[in-house]
Amino acid sequence: MLFTHRDQKIITTLGITDTLSVIFSWYMAYWLRFHIMPGGEEGLLPAYTLLLSVMLSITIIFYIREQLYEIPSFRSWFRNTLSVFKAHFKSLAIFILFVYFVLPFQVSRLTLAFYAILAGIVLPINRILLFNHLLRRRKRGLSLTSLLIVGNGYHVEEFVESMLARDEPGLRIIGWIDGNGSAKRHGVQPVERSSMLNFVRQAKPDRIVIGYDGEKRSLLEESMRTLEADHHHIFLIPEFEYNLIGYTVEEVGGIPLIHTHSPGLRPYDHFIKRIADIGMSIVGLILLSPLLLTISLLVVLTSRGPILYNQTRITLDGRRFSMHKFRTMKVDADQVHSGWTQKDDERITWLGRFLRQTSLDELPQLWNVLKGDMSVVGPRPERPHLVEHFKEAIPNYIYRHRMKSGITGWAQVNGWRGNSSIRRRIEYDIYYIEHWSVLLDFKILLMTFYKGFVNENAY
């Protein structure tokens, strides 16, 4: 994408201040560890300066991947700050893997901890200060991003209404071509199509947003041909009546394809999430081994049958797997009734009722996580016959399988589990898929422990 001179200055400023923030945080962490704390070694500065170049490179790469060096014309303050945190923790995770699997010498863990904390404070503050500086300029009518709207249709009106309703200043709609009365209704200056080229050359909008409904598709192509010759920044609004629930755009053979219902995870996100799952499942199995053995013994002593109950469930992309749980029901209970358990269900043993209410029956799923069938955090998996029923009865249900199933999830920590509204659960699952981030996973884990494992809907 081409940038204006003002855009290039903003991007350059962002790059310089981000670089200085990383350098400051790194050397401050080094100084705290080796000059303030006792037992610091001498002569390590050259080695840590070399490591700084690696950390800086990885951080900048993740900043680029998080689109933090694009002009935030349409991105909110919150989204930009969240992207800074995501880039910081992803770069830190990759750097730690590099340090411990590639380097031949040890790196101070305290130094890394200090850097993680310092950079986690300095990097967002740097962006917030710059954002607030830009905000103050925009409130004075400076550094505004001007938009020209071309076209009509429900999707164009939705975009205009969204831009006009934004809290933060900075976006200014200077005209609307082919608004068909919508321009005056929204308080935007209408512009005749016949004077489009002259208006664009005089007003020089920073962004031109074009969208037409299906009946006037030819006007879209005509507008593109007219405007693109002057190297304007053109954005197209696709016309979709169908909810895409998250999407990505990929280019194949020079043709852009929209990947519908795509989760927020990119390839390296999958890698980071999988590494975290492996680490948490191993630690969990080791630390909880006494509890697992105790529950296993109690299951054997209190009822006839196997210790574990294995049930076929559906996970990522509809793949079937065998999910492990401590057996909480009498043997052959599913042959009597195969539906969800109800309150005071006679099929459940007295120990099983306690295990279900405290979620302790779910602990063997740590082995599913280690095998790769599940994730620690994700939508809860369902049985195949329920999936077949719900995907026909509930819109968008099937798209919860765009992400690997989890032991705990956004719906569960918000109270939607067990015998509760399946539609509400789907809403929370879809939200999780659309808004996935490392921080959201961390928040769900904290909420799982903070709110406890006991739930009144878990029978």
KARAMO-V572655 format. One line per field, one symbol per residue. ss: DSSP state (H for helix, E for strand, - for the rest). psi: psi as a letter, one per 40 degrees, with the letter a starting at -180 (. if undefined). burial: 1 if it has 9 or more other ideal C-beta (glycine too) atoms within 8 Angstrom, else 0. A space follows every 10 residues. Layout:
ss = ???
psi = ???
burial = ???
This chain:
ss = ----HHHHHH HHHHHHHHHH HHHHHHHHHH HHHHHH---- ----HHHHHH HHHHHHHHHH HHHHH----- ------HHHH HHHHHHHHHH HHHHHHHHHH H-------HH HHHHHHHHHH HHHHHHHHHH HHHHHHHHH- ----EEEEEE E--HHHHHHH HHHHH----- EEEEEEE--- -HHHH----E E-HHHHHHHH HHH---EEEE E--HHHHHHH HHHHHHHH-- ---EEE---- ------EEEE EE--EEEEEE ------HHHH HHHHHHHHHH HHHHHHH-HH HHHHHHHHHH HH-----EEE EEEE-HHH-E EEEEEE--E- --HHHH---- -------E-H HHHHHHH--H HH--HHHHHH H---EEE--- ---HHHHHHH HHH---HHHH HH---EEE-H HHH------- -HHHHHHHHH HHHH---HHH HHHHHHHHHH H--------
psi = hiiidddddd dddddddddd dddddddddd dddeddiieh iieedddddd dddddddddd dddddefefi hfdehidddd dddddddddd ddddddddde edieiihhdd ddddddddde dddddddddd ddddddddde eifihhihhh aiiddddddd ddddeidhid hhheihhfef eddddefihi hiddeddddd dddgidhhhh hiiddfdddd dddddddede fihhhhhihh ehhefhiihi hhfehhhhhi fhiehidddd dddddddddd dddddddedd dddddddddd deihaidihh hhihahfehi ihhhihheii hfddddheai iihfheehid dddddddeed eedeeddddd dediidhiih iiiddddddd dddhheddee eeihiidiid ddeeegibgi hddddddddd ddddfiiddd dddddddddd eiehheeh.
burial = 0000001101 1011101110 1111111111 1111001001 0001000100 1101110111 1111110100 0010000001 1111111111 1111111110 0000001000 1101110111 0111011101 1001101100 0001111111 1110111011 1011000001 1011111110 0111010101 1000010011 0010111111 1110011011 0011011100 0101001010 0001111000 0000000100 0011000111 0111111101 1101100100 1100110110 0010000110 0011110000 1011111111 0010000000 1000001110 1111111011 1011111111 0011111111 1111001001 1001011011 1110111111 1110011101 0001110111 1111011111 1001101100 000010111
